[in-house]
Amino acid sequence: MSIVEELIERHSERLSGFPAPLTQHFEDGLTALSRRLTDTQVTTWAETGMELTGLSLRSWESAAEYFKIGSAFPESATWEAIETIGREAVTMTGESAPLAVSFLRSAPKTLDAIGPGHLRQWADLGRRLYKGNWKSSSLAAQFYDLSPRVFEVLRIGQSARLVLFVDELARHSYELASACLNQAPDVLGRLEQDDRLPFLSYAVELAQSSWADSRLYFERGVPLVQKVHQPLRERYLLLAAQVAKGHQRSAFQYFEEAARAISEIDPEDHHHVIELGEQLAPYSPFAAMDFITAVPAVLKRIHLDELAPWHATGLQILETSHDGGEAYFRLQSTRAESVLDTLSARVELSKYGEVLRLYCKALTGRDVSVQTTASLAEKGIGWVDEHRASTEGSTIYLPQVMEQYREKDDNYAAIKVFATHQAAHIEFESFAFTWDAPGGVFEAQRQGFEQAQSRAATDMERFFDLMPDRQLANDIYTIAEDSRIDAAIKREYSGIRRSLTKVQREELERRPNVQQLPLRQGFVENLVRFSLDGPDAIAWPESRSEEMGRALGILGRLRQPEALVADTAEATLMLYMMARDIPNVVDDQLLEENWDTVESMDDGEAMPMELGEGGGEGAQAQMGDADGGDEDYESPQEIDFRGDFKPELVQLLMKLKDDALQGDAGEMSPAQLTPEQLAELLEKSAEIDLDALMEGDLDATTGMFMSNLMKEAGTPSSEKDGKSGEPTTDDSTGSGDGEEPLKPIVTIYYYDEWDFRAQDYKPRWCAVKESKLEEGADNFYEDTLHEHAGLVSQTRKQFELMKPEMFRKIKRLPDGEDIDLDAAIEWMIENRIGANPSDKIYWRRNKIERDVAVAFLIDMSASTDEEINKRERQYEDSDYDDDPRKYLSWWVSKRRQELSSPPKRIIDLEKESTVLLMTALETIGDQYGIYGFSGYGRDNVEFYVIKDFDERLDDNIKHRLDSVTPIRSTRMGPAIRHATHKLMLTDAKVKILVLLSDGRPQDHGYGRDRTEKEYAIHDTKQALNEAKREGITPFALTVDRAGHDYLKTMCEDMGYEVVADIEALPSRLPALYRRLTE
């Protein structure tokens, strides 16, 4: 009898008590193993299985799986491995039979993956997840089931880190632990082998600090890690793990933002960046990750070799102040900005715009403004390039950033050249061309070319209509006028001459090869080079040198001091006729000639135009195109510093503005400028890029363009509904009753915010959105005056006593307007008696005036909605007759009676106090502004203008007061800063800022969380100190009885008052103001 038969017979009786498949698995396993094991080993295997059947009620399930895998072991499986699996199964079954089943089911494949030496370690990993309950048993079983796949991507030692991660998650959520474990093989499989253990190490730290983010990490982590240069991924993950070790709930956010940021950097530079980050980690891992996140933004302003000095300054701050250093590397610090500005070579218009504005104002003698080129493109009025400098006659538009050079001085000189060229267009009247105006160096001949009476909108359009090829004409005119302007700049402003010459030379170096261009384009290109003071850069075939010399002579005459914009037009006509006669082809025969520089002819040799017999049609025909067969003409390469010159469009805009100011319809009044006419202008003008403007079809583009032009010119649209000739009110938009009212215009200002922990400002941190408060009911102002008639009369009398006499007689002066009679008599008497009389016998009148400006800042936060004296709703039922059918009508009557006299709120008393104060201020004539503020978050600080300093008290302002209502939160700092800004725009000698509130400053993000109070108080304190440093007297008035707690910190040596009796506010506020200004 074989060993198999013997063992089957020996255990058949016991096995008969279990389901039939168990016996079959037993027999199959014996048969398979008997071929590879000794009889003793087979017997031991069978005995182990029989032991499993008796361990517990369900242990037969483990035995069944044990017998089943007997025929599944790989050929490489040794007896020692098979025996180990059996002994581990016995141990595991004693704890959990289902767990043992999963272990046994995966054992053959796992054995093949990890080898026999690691079986016990593998079993222990699964047991670590088992905590004695069904959820942990299920999780451990899942681990065993997934083990074959896990060990395809992890070694046994690495898998311990996975189990540690899953075990940590299971402490918080078995569901999340199970989900992450299920994803692990796929997630880890997408990583390179060397990245898997660091990936899991960070996962463990994340699970300990912010376990809920583990799902996000497994979903997004792999592509984020892969953004880091491969050899540095472990170092990056170790750095990120230090943030997680700080039990920081936002650890994954740090990890994600820094990974996305580093992907924007050249992989070759990752080592340098991470190395610098590692230097920060011992002091603050958060600063290290903030640094990496900030690097792309920093490198937009400085070069990589300047990153270390910027980092070193931040490290010095970090060594003494964690908050200060972290703010520095988050770029939430003015110190960080100032160091960047020092290191950076680039020039930002936001910082240098005011200096450039004053410079352009000095050049032009006009009050021009300076704005970014992007703001001009946004207007949709014909300028589409967001980067090219330009002007529309009143504003100079410059690039947001200038960073062409490695040195800041060079960049500043460059943007100054840009600004100078645009200012010179205004100063030397590039847009003042008129049809009949004479020139200074050329005889006017353009009139002889006009075929018929022109219906052009502007003189510039009338001029360009003479030339069929408007693109060629526009290019030549631009070159000619730019040449005149640059010559005038060098002649008049020697200080900019060197910078302009440098820029011109650099432009010449970037010009295309003339010989590779079609001949007409080469002709125009040579004009460009000559206009850039580059005669040596001109190249032209010797056989045609005479025409080029004549052209340069014409262009050269525009450099004379007498040259005017009319001369530019005459030169354009001559040069256009010459260019017209040059074919726009690449001539192989000419290429074989010698191309050399060309000397410009003497000014006297610049030949006049030949108009043909009698001008008229002959002249017009002479301006036609050259013979066919030419290549399409293309404009020359743009010249950066000269920008985008659009004289035709500027003249149109100026005319519209003049019409709007004069109120004169005129020949081209907006009422007559139809979409059809504008469509024609759009089509023929070379200055307007239809493709860039196009939004929909041509009609839609024309309508949008005309609307934008009218808006820019300040001209009312002519496309209002209604019959022609019918008047419309000022606030009418021309549509029917269903039209929505216009929304208030919102202007945004940015202000720094003080971080008292970092002891530094967060630059441009808060957006203050200023708008005029919409008007409310028209009776509030008058009702308040009527309700407080006695107090109004009393206050007015008190304020009238403050009103100074317009003139005060000053007596006993050594000179003056007239003789002081009393002093003269005394002089006579003293002189008669021989005394020494005083010669101060004159008087004069001195004009004495109050010179006060005050800004009142009213808190409009939600808390001002609180009732002053909360009243209980009590319904006396003395008049209720106990009839249930009448109860509802009785209750409604009582409720209506209550609502007819609502309780007063804090905001109501603030408004009433403001009315009384405004009435008093009107008595003495002080300048004053009334403002309200509220908002939510740093990006939405709402600043409402109730009355601005330059507004007179009228019905509109009275109506605005009714709209003062509780809104949202109280971010005081930026509101105070903006009120300070408004006060500084006044010219009063005495400036006062009164803050009226009902409690402490508080807003979303105004501190680490909603419970923190110190941050907001210190920022408000800093804002008040800033006002004080500007010579403003700040005063805080609160109706919060607990106000002393924070006002003594917030105001320190500045004035403040707590109005304990809030109902006394209307009488207290005028009295307080009188005390402040006397």
Long-range contacts (C-beta under 8 A, 24 or more apart in sequence): 2-34, 3-30, 3-34, 3-39, 3-42, 3-43, 4-30, 4-31, 4-34, 4-42, 7-42, 7-43, 7-46, 11-46, 11-50, 14-50, 14-53, 15-53, 18-53, 18-60, 18-63, 18-64, 19-60, 19-64, 21-64, 22-53, 22-60, 22-63, 22-64, 22-67, 25-64, 25-67, 25-68, 25-70, 26-67, 28-67, 28-68, 28-70, 28-71, 29-66, 29-67, 29-68, 29-69, 29-70, 29-71, 30-70, 31-71, 32-70, 32-71, 32-73, 33-70, 33-71, 33-73, 33-82, 36-75, 37-79, 37-82, 41-79, 41-83, 44-83, 45-70, 45-82, 45-83, 45-86, 48-83, 48-86, 48-87, 48-89, 48-90, 49-86, 51-90, 52-89, 52-90, 52-93, 52-100, 55-90, 55-93, 55-94, 55-97, 56-93, 56-94, 56-97, 58-97, 58-98, 59-93, 59-97, 61-97, 61-98, 61-101, 62-89, 62-92, 62-93, 62-97, 62-100, 62-101, 62-104, 65-100, 65-101, 65-104, 65-105, 66-104, 68-104, 69-104, 69-105, 69-107, 69-108, 72-108, 73-108, 73-111, 74-108, 74-111, 74-112, 76-112, 77-108, 77-111, 77-112, 77-116, 78-116, 80-116, 81-111, 81-116, 81-119, 84-116, 84-119, 84-120, 85-111, 85-119, 88-119, 88-120, 88-123, 92-123, 92-127, 95-127, 95-130, 95-132, 96-130, 96-137, 96-140, 98-137, 98-141, 99-126, 99-130, 99-137, 99-140, 99-141, 99-144, 101-141, 102-126, 102-140, 102-141, 102-142, 102-144, 102-145, 103-141, 103-144, 105-144, 105-145, 106-144, 106-145, 106-147, 106-148, 109-147, 109-148, 110-144, 110-147, 110-148, 110-151, 113-147, 113-148, 113-151, 113-152, 114-151, 114-156, 118-156, 121-156, 121-160, 122-147, 122-156, 122-159, 125-159, 125-160, 125-163, 126-163, 128-163, 128-167, 129-163, 129-166, 129-167, 129-170, 131-170, 135-170, 135-174, 136-170, 136-174, 138-174, 138-178, 139-166, 139-170, 139-174, 139-177, 139-178, 139-181, 142-178, 142-181, 142-182, 143-181, 146-181, 146-182, 146-184, 146-185, 149-185, 150-184, 150-185, 152-185, 152-189, 153-185, 153-188, 153-189, 153-196, 154-188, 154-196, 158-196, 158-197, 158-200, 161-197, 161-200, 161-201, 161-203, 161-204, 162-188, 162-200, 164-204, 165-200, 165-203, 165-204, 165-207, 165-214, 168-204, 168-207, 168-208, 168-211, 169-207, 169-211, 169-214, 171-211, 172-207, 172-211, 172-212, 173-211, 176-211, 176-212, 176-214, 176-215, 179-215, 180-214, 180-215, 180-218, 183-218, 183-219, 184-218, 187-218, 187-221, 187-222, 190-222, 191-222, 191-225, 191-226, 192-230, 194-230, 194-233, 194-234, 195-225, 195-230, 195-233, 195-234, 198-233, 198-234, 198-237, 198-238, 199-225, 199-237, 201-237, 201-238, 201-241, 202-237, 202-238, 202-240, 202-241, 202-244, 202-255, 205-241, 205-244, 205-245, 205-251, 206-244, 206-251, 206-252, 206-255, 208-244, 208-245, 208-247, 209-244, 209-245, 209-246, 209-247, 209-248, 209-249, 209-251, 210-244, 210-248, 210-249, 210-250, 210-251, 210-252, 213-251, 213-252, 216-252, 217-252, 217-255, 220-256, 224-255, 224-256, 224-259, 224-260, 225-259, 227-259, 227-260, 227-262, 227-263, 228-259, 228-262, 228-263, 228-270, 228-274, 229-267, 229-268, 229-270, 229-271, 231-271, 232-270, 232-271, 232-274, 235-274, 235-278, 236-262, 236-274, 239-274, 239-277, 239-278, 239-281, 239-285, 239-288, 239-289, 239-292, 240-289, 242-281, 242-285, 242-288, 243-285, 243-286, 243-288, 243-289, 245-285, 246-285, 246-286, 248-286, 254-286, 254-289, 254-290, 254-293, 255-289, 257-289, 257-293, 258-289, 258-292, 258-293, 261-292, 261-293, 261-294, 261-295, 261-296, 262-292, 262-295, 264-296, 265-295, 265-296, 265-299, 269-304, 272-304, 272-307, 273-307, 276-307, 276-308, 276-311, 279-311, 279-315, 280-311, 280-314, 280-315, 280-318, 280-325, 280-329, 283-315, 283-318, 283-319, 283-322, 283-325, 284-318, 284-322, 284-325, 284-326, 286-326, 287-314, 287-318, 287-322, 287-325, 287-326, 287-328, 287-329, 290-326, 290-329, 290-330, 291-329, 293-330, 294-329, 294-330, 294-331, 297-331, 298-331, 298-340, 301-340, 301-343, 301-344, 301-346, 302-340, 302-343, 302-344, 302-345, 303-345, 303-406, 306-343, 306-344, 309-339, 309-343, 310-336, 310-339, 310-340, 310-343, 313-339, 314-339, 321-757, 321-758, 321-759, 323-755, 323-757, 323-758, 323-759, 324-757, 324-758, 324-759, 324-760, 326-758, 327-755, 327-757, 327-758, 327-760, 327-762, 328-758, 328-760, 331-763, 332-755, 332-758, 332-762, 332-763, 332-765, 333-755, 333-758, 333-760, 333-761, 333-762, 333-763, 334-752, 334-760, 334-761, 334-762, 334-763, 335-760, 337-763, 344-408, 345-403, 345-405, 345-406, 345-407, 345-408, 345-410, 345-411, 346-401, 346-402, 346-403, 346-408, 346-411, 347-401, 347-402, 347-403, 347-408, 347-411, 347-412, 347-414, 347-415, 348-400, 348-401, 349-398, 349-399, 349-400, 349-401, 349-402, 349-415, 350-400, 352-412, 352-415, 353-398, 356-396, 356-398, 356-415, 356-416, 356-419, 357-396, 359-416, 359-419, 359-423, 360-396, 360-419, 360-422, 360-423, 363-420, 363-423, 363-424, 363-427, 363-493, 364-423, 364-426, 364-427, 365-427, 366-394, 366-426, 368-394, 368-395, 368-396, 368-423, 368-426, 369-394, 369-395, 369-396, 370-395, 370-396, 370-397, 370-398, 370-419, 371-395, 371-396, 371-397, 371-398, 372-397, 372-398, 372-399, 372-400, 373-397, 373-398, 373-399, 373-400, 374-400, 379-708, 379-712, 380-693, 380-704, 380-705, 380-708, 381-649, 381-653, 381-705, 381-708, 381-709, 381-712, 382-646, 382-649, 382-687, 382-688, 382-693, 382-705, 383-644, 383-646, 384-689, 384-692, 384-693, 385-644, 388-638, 388-640, 388-643, 388-644, 389-418, 389-419, 389-421, 389-422, 389-641, 389-642, 389-643, 389-644, 390-422, 390-643, 390-644, 390-645, 390-646, 391-422, 391-423, 391-425, 391-426, 391-643, 391-650, 392-646, 392-649, 392-650, 392-653, 393-426, 393-431, 393-650, 393-653, 393-654, 396-422, 396-423, 396-426, 397-422, 398-422, 413-499, 413-502, 414-499, 414-503, 414-641, 416-496, 416-499, 417-496, 417-499, 417-500, 417-503, 417-641, 418-640, 418-641, 418-643, 420-489, 420-493, 420-496, 420-500, 421-482, 421-485, 421-486, 421-489, 421-641, 421-642, 421-643, 422-643, 424-485, 424-488, 424-489, 425-485, 425-645, 428-484, 428-485, 428-488, 428-565, 429-564, 429-565, 430-481, 430-485, 430-565, 430-645, 430-647, 431-460, 431-565, 431-647, 431-650, 431-651, 431-654, 432-565, 433-459, 433-460, 433-463, 433-565, 433-566, 433-568, 433-569, 433-647, 433-651, 434-459, 434-566, 435-459, 435-462, 435-463, 437-564, 437-566, 438-566, 439-563, 439-564, 439-566, 439-567, 439-569, 439-570, 440-560, 440-562, 440-563, 440-564, 440-566, 440-567, 441-557, 441-558, 441-560, 441-562, 441-563, 441-567, 441-603, 442-557, 442-566, 442-567, 442-570, 442-571, 443-570, 443-608, 444-566, 444-570, 445-570, 445-573, 445-608, 445-609, 445-611, 446-569, 446-570, 446-573, 448-611, 448-615, 448-619, 449-573, 449-611, 449-615, 449-619, 449-620, 449-623, 451-616, 451-617, 451-619, 451-620, 457-652, 457-655, 457-668, 457-673, 457-677, 457-681, 458-648, 458-651, 458-652, 458-655, 458-668, 459-651, 460-647, 460-648, 460-651, 460-652, 461-648, 461-651, 461-652, 461-681, 461-685, 463-569, 464-648, 464-685, 464-686, 465-684, 466-573, 466-620, 466-623, 467-573, 467-576, 467-623, 468-623, 468-624, 468-625, 469-576, 469-580, 469-625, 469-633, 470-684, 470-685, 470-686, 471-633, 471-635, 471-686, 472-520, 472-524, 472-576, 472-579, 472-580, 472-633, 473-572, 473-576, 473-686, 474-648, 474-686, 474-687, 475-524, 475-635, 475-636, 475-686, 476-524, 476-527, 476-572, 476-575, 476-576, 476-579, 477-568, 477-569, 477-572, 477-647, 478-642, 478-645, 479-524, 479-527, 479-528, 479-531, 479-555, 479-636, 480-527, 480-531, 480-555, 480-558, 480-568, 480-571, 480-572, 480-575, 481-565, 481-568, 481-645, 481-647, 482-531, 482-639, 482-642, 482-645, 483-530, 483-531, 483-555, 483-558, 483-559, 484-558, 484-559, 484-563, 484-565, 484-567, 484-568, 486-531, 486-532, 486-533, 487-558, 487-559, 487-563, 488-561, 491-561, 500-641, 501-533, 503-641, 504-532, 504-533, 504-534, 505-532, 505-534, 507-532, 507-639, 507-640, 507-641, 508-532, 508-534, 508-537, 510-637, 511-537, 511-637, 512-637, 514-538, 514-539, 514-540, 514-595, 515-539, 515-591, 515-595, 516-586, 517-586, 518-583, 518-584, 518-585, 518-586, 518-630, 518-631, 518-633, 519-582, 519-583, 519-584, 519-585, 519-586, 519-587, 519-590, 520-579, 520-582, 520-583, 520-584, 520-626, 520-630, 520-633, 521-584, 521-633, 521-634, 521-636, 523-548, 523-551, 523-578, 523-579, 523-582, 524-579, 524-636, 525-636, 526-551, 526-552, 526-598, 527-551, 527-552, 527-555, 527-575, 528-636, 528-637, 528-639, 530-555, 530-556, 530-600, 531-555, 532-639, 535-597, 535-598, 535-599, 535-600, 536-597, 537-597, 538-597, 538-598, 539-595, 539-596, 539-597, 540-595, 540-596, 540-597, 540-598, 541-590, 541-593, 541-594, 541-595, 542-593, 542-594, 542-595, 542-596, 543-590, 543-593, 544-590, 545-596, 545-598, 547-578, 547-582, 548-598, 549-598, 549-599, 549-600, 549-601, 550-578, 550-601, 550-605, 550-606, 550-607, 551-575, 551-578, 552-598, 552-599, 552-600, 552-601, 553-600, 553-601, 553-602, 553-603, 553-605, 553-606, 554-606, 555-600, 556-600, 556-603, 557-603, 557-606, 560-603, 573-609, 574-606, 574-607, 574-608, 574-609, 576-623, 577-609, 577-622, 577-623, 580-623, 580-624, 580-625, 580-626, 581-626, 582-626, 583-626, 583-627, 583-629, 583-630, 584-626, 584-630, 584-631, 584-632, 584-633, 585-629, 585-630, 585-631, 586-631, 646-687, 647-687, 648-685, 648-687, 649-685, 649-687, 649-688, 652-681, 652-709, 653-709, 653-712, 653-713, 656-709, 656-710, 656-712, 656-713, 656-715, 657-713, 657-714, 657-715, 659-713, 659-715, 660-713, 660-714, 660-715, 660-716, 661-714, 670-710, 670-715, 670-716, 670-717, 670-718, 671-718, 673-706, 673-718, 675-699, 675-702, 675-703, 675-706, 678-702, 678-705, 678-706, 744-771, 744-772, 744-773, 744-774, 745-771, 745-772, 746-770, 746-771, 747-771, 749-978, 749-981, 751-973, 751-974, 751-977, 751-978, 752-977, 753-938, 753-973, 753-974, 753-1019, 754-973, 754-1018, 754-1019, 754-1022, 754-1023, 755-1015, 755-1019, 756-1014, 756-1015, 756-1018, 756-1019, 756-1022, 757-1015, 765-938, 766-938, 766-939, 766-941, 766-971, 766-973, 766-974, 767-938, 767-939, 767-940, 767-941, 768-941, 768-943, 768-974, 768-975, 768-977, 768-978, 769-935, 769-940, 769-941, 769-942, 769-943, 770-943, 770-944, 770-945, 770-978, 771-942, 771-943, 771-944, 771-945, 772-944, 772-945, 772-960, 773-932, 773-944, 773-945, 773-946, 773-960, 773-963, 773-964, 774-960, 774-963, 775-956, 775-959, 775-960, 775-962, 775-963, 776-959, 776-960, 776-961, 776-962, 776-963, 777-959, 777-962, 778-955, 778-958, 778-959, 778-962, 779-962, 780-911, 780-915, 780-958, 780-959, 780-961, 780-962, 781-915, 781-958, 781-959, 781-961, 781-962, 782-958, 784-911, 784-912, 784-915, 784-916, 785-915, 785-919, 787-912, 788-912, 788-916, 788-1066, 791-916, 791-1066, 791-1067, 792-916, 792-919, 795-916, 795-919, 795-920, 795-1067, 795-1070, 796-919, 796-920, 796-923, 798-920, 798-1070, 798-1071, 798-1074, 799-920, 799-921, 799-923, 799-924, 799-1070, 799-1074, 800-923, 800-924, 802-850, 802-924, 802-1074, 802-1077, 802-1078, 803-850, 803-923, 803-924, 803-925, 804-848, 804-849, 804-850, 805-848, 806-847, 806-848, 806-849, 807-845, 807-846, 807-847, 807-848, 808-845, 808-846, 808-848, 809-843, 809-844, 809-845, 810-843, 810-844, 810-845, 810-846, 811-843, 812-838, 812-840, 812-841, 812-842, 812-843, 813-840, 813-842, 813-843, 813-844, 814-839, 814-840, 814-842, 815-842, 816-842, 816-843, 816-844, 817-842, 817-843, 817-844, 817-845, 818-842, 818-843, 818-844, 819-843, 850-924, 850-925, 850-926, 850-1077, 851-988, 851-989, 851-990, 852-926, 852-927, 852-988, 852-989, 852-990, 852-991, 852-992, 852-1077, 853-926, 853-927, 853-928, 853-929, 853-949, 853-983, 853-986, 853-988, 853-990, 853-991, 853-992, 854-921, 854-926, 854-927, 854-928, 854-929, 854-991, 854-992, 854-993, 854-994, 854-1073, 854-1077, 855-928, 855-929, 855-931, 855-949, 855-979, 855-980, 855-982, 855-983, 855-991, 855-992, 855-993, 855-994, 856-914, 856-917, 856-928, 856-929, 856-930, 856-931, 856-994, 856-996, 857-931, 857-932, 857-933, 857-975, 857-976, 857-979, 857-993, 857-994, 857-995, 857-996, 858-910, 858-914, 858-930, 858-931, 858-932, 858-933, 858-946, 858-964, 858-996, 859-910, 859-932, 859-933, 859-934, 859-970, 859-995, 859-996, 859-997, 859-998, 859-999, 860-907, 860-932, 860-933, 860-934, 860-942, 860-944, 860-964, 860-965, 860-966, 860-967, 861-934, 861-966, 861-967, 861-968, 861-969, 861-970, 861-997, 861-998, 861-999, 861-1002, 862-934, 862-966, 862-967, 862-968, 862-969, 863-906, 863-966, 863-970, 863-998, 863-999, 864-905, 864-906, 864-907, 864-910, 864-966, 864-998, 865-905, 865-906, 865-907, 865-966, 866-905, 866-906, 866-998, 867-903, 867-904, 867-905, 868-903, 868-904, 868-905, 868-906, 868-909, 868-1062, 868-1063, 869-903, 869-904, 870-903, 871-903, 873-898, 905-966, 906-998, 906-1039, 906-1062, 907-964, 907-965, 907-966, 909-1039, 909-1062, 909-1063, 909-1065, 909-1066, 910-964, 910-996, 910-998, 910-1065, 911-961, 911-962, 911-964, 912-1065, 912-1066, 913-996, 913-1065, 913-1066, 913-1068, 913-1069, 913-1070, 914-946, 914-961, 914-964, 914-1069, 915-961, 916-1066, 916-1067, 916-1069, 916-1070, 917-1069, 917-1070, 917-1073, 918-947, 918-953, 920-1070, 920-1073, 921-1073, 922-953, 926-1077, 927-986, 927-988, 929-979, 929-982, 929-983, 930-961, 931-975, 931-979, 931-982, 932-964, 933-970, 933-971, 933-972, 933-975, 934-966, 934-967, 934-968, 934-969, 934-970, 935-967, 935-968, 935-969, 935-971, 935-1003, 936-968, 936-969, 936-1003, 936-1004, 937-969, 937-1003, 937-1004, 937-1005, 938-971, 938-974, 938-1003, 938-1005, 938-1006, 941-971, 941-974, 941-975, 942-967, 942-968, 943-975, 943-978, 948-982, 949-982, 949-985, 949-986, 969-1002, 969-1003, 969-1004, 969-1006, 970-997, 970-999, 970-1000, 970-1001, 970-1002, 970-1003, 971-1001, 971-1003, 971-1006, 971-1016, 972-997, 972-1001, 972-1016, 972-1019, 972-1020, 972-1023, 973-1001, 973-1016, 973-1019, 973-1020, 973-1022, 973-1023, 974-1023, 976-1020, 976-1023, 976-1024, 976-1026, 976-1027, 976-1034, 977-1023, 977-1026, 977-1027, 979-1027, 980-1023, 980-1026, 980-1027, 980-1030, 980-1032, 983-1027, 983-1030, 983-1032, 984-1030, 984-1032, 990-1033, 990-1077, 991-1030, 991-1031, 991-1032, 991-1033, 992-1032, 992-1033, 992-1034, 992-1035, 992-1073, 992-1076, 992-1077, 993-1027, 993-1032, 993-1033, 993-1034, 993-1035, 994-1034, 994-1035, 994-1037, 994-1072, 994-1073, 994-1076, 995-1024, 995-1034, 995-1035, 995-1036, 995-1037, 996-1037, 996-1038, 996-1069, 997-1036, 997-1037, 997-1038, 997-1039, 997-1040, 998-1038, 998-1039, 998-1040, 999-1038, 999-1040, 999-1043, 1000-1040, 1000-1043, 1000-1046, 1013-1046, 1017-1046, 1017-1049, 1017-1050, 1018-1049, 1020-1050, 1021-1049, 1021-1050, 1021-1051, 1021-1052, 1024-1050, 1024-1051, 1024-1054, 1028-1054, 1033-1076, 1035-1072, 1035-1076, 1037-1069, 1037-1072, 1039-1065
